[in-house]
Amino acid sequence: MLPAKARLRRQADFADTIRQGRRSGRPALVVSLLTADGAHAVADPARVGFVVGRRVGGAVVRNRIRRRLRHLLADRLGLLPSGSRVVVRVLPGAERLPASELSRELDTLLTRVVR
């Protein structure tokens, strides 16, 4: 589970990360990363948020995929730069992927945006 300090909550943070951050996508996911500048970058942990639209499925399906991704990202928080913000947008079709493939896609995208 993601710690509370590692979650994006404000709409402005989501919007800034999507608009200004580096982005990489695959058929099931799009990951945006905005690195922090300044003194707060070292002290603040990386924060993560998810965008799962209605086209992905009903509420049960959307919450299931969000929980799966939250679990996967909790293990990868240490790989993200301190103070950075990450938004993972889930595209239709992601709910049908097995956990191993979802994990592989997430790793590929995180590697691309962190570079």
Secondary structure, 3 states (H helix, E strand, C coil): CCCHHHECCCHHHHHHHHHHCEEEECCCEEEEEECCCCCHHHHCCCEEEEEECHHHCCHHHHHHHHHHHHHHHHHHHHHCCCCCEEEEEECCCHHHCCHHHHHHHHHHHHHHHHC
